[in-house]
Amino acid sequence: MAKNKTKDEIEAEEELDTITLEFDDGVVLETEVLGVFDSGGKDYIALVPDDGSDDVYIYGYKEIDGGDDEFELLDIDDEDEFSEAVATFEKLMDMEAIAED
């Protein structure tokens, strides 16, 4: 059964945060913030590109002290750390899909 959404949930969905990614090769990509999550005691952010693909970009996430909603995206260079973050993200998405049923 589908979950009924509150007015606040609907308004939050309509006001999705977007981030523009600029890659080293000059490619610019608009993304929507899917969410921020914790894995292994560190914060990560999941971004979905607006290009119609099924891609999800995972970055380290760090809030900047003293800034109003300011944060920094961090590349994840360690393969094991990246794999753990992706596994946590996939588990969260599976749990959300189950909760929506």
C-alpha atoms as one frame of an Amber mdcrd trajectory, in Angstrom:
protein
   0.000   0.000   0.000   1.316   3.434  -0.896   2.076   5.813   1.948  -0.028
   8.988   2.046   2.232  12.039   2.019   1.718  15.069   4.195   1.569  18.597
   2.798   5.061  19.261   4.223   6.486  16.165   2.490   4.980  17.216  -0.831
   6.316  20.773  -0.474   9.773  19.413   0.442   9.784  17.276  -2.686   8.861
  20.278  -4.814  11.807  22.233  -3.401  14.539  19.740  -4.214  18.040  21.011
  -3.677  20.247  21.035  -6.730  24.011  21.046  -7.070  26.004  21.813 -10.187
  28.998  19.503 -10.613  31.941  20.727 -12.677  34.338  17.959 -13.698  38.039
  18.328 -14.563  37.296  17.711 -18.259  34.978  20.736 -18.382  31.715  18.795
 -18.247  29.021  20.543 -16.185  26.185  18.458 -14.759  23.095  19.561 -12.836
  22.152  17.134 -10.064  19.435  16.793  -7.442  20.321  15.957  -3.868  18.875
  12.551  -3.090  20.052  12.671   0.497  22.868  12.799   3.034  23.664   9.617
   4.945  26.163   8.179   7.420  28.418   5.219   6.701  31.187   4.140   9.044
  30.960   7.348  11.048  31.395   9.622   8.024  28.796  11.649   6.110  28.144
  11.120   2.416  25.812  12.702  -0.115  23.965  11.011  -2.969  23.344  13.074
  -6.112  21.154  12.161  -9.094  21.945  13.825 -12.433  19.182  15.581 -14.366
  20.330  13.892 -17.592  17.760  11.082 -17.534  20.301   8.405 -16.621  20.049
   6.002 -13.696  23.413   7.180 -12.340  23.933   8.162  -8.722  27.002  10.079
  -7.628  28.311   9.479  -4.105  30.650  12.011  -2.489  31.961  12.641   0.969
  29.997  15.428   2.655  31.341  17.947   5.147  29.431  20.887   6.587  31.507
  24.044   6.848  31.551  25.476  10.366  29.954  28.867  10.662  28.400  28.762
   7.207  24.682  28.914   6.580  23.931  25.615   4.862  27.438  25.619   3.390
  29.145  22.320   2.742  31.971  20.726   0.842  31.864  17.725  -1.492  34.812
  15.402  -0.981  36.135  12.908  -3.510  36.361   9.378  -2.109  39.790   8.123
  -3.172  39.879   4.958  -1.071  38.222   2.061  -2.928  37.182   0.251   0.273
  35.633   3.406   1.729  33.758   4.021  -1.520  32.489   0.426  -1.628  31.268
   0.698   1.968  29.485   4.000   1.257  27.799   2.542  -1.842  26.725  -0.587
   0.076  25.211   1.584   2.827  23.430   3.740   0.242  22.003   0.671  -1.526
  20.813  -0.758   1.796  19.058   2.527   2.627  17.383   2.595  -0.796  16.222
  -1.021  -0.349  14.793  -0.181   3.080  12.992   2.869   1.649  11.535   0.798
  -1.193  10.217  -1.761   1.289   8.708   0.988   3.460   6.881   2.442   0.439
   5.213  -0.892  -0.416
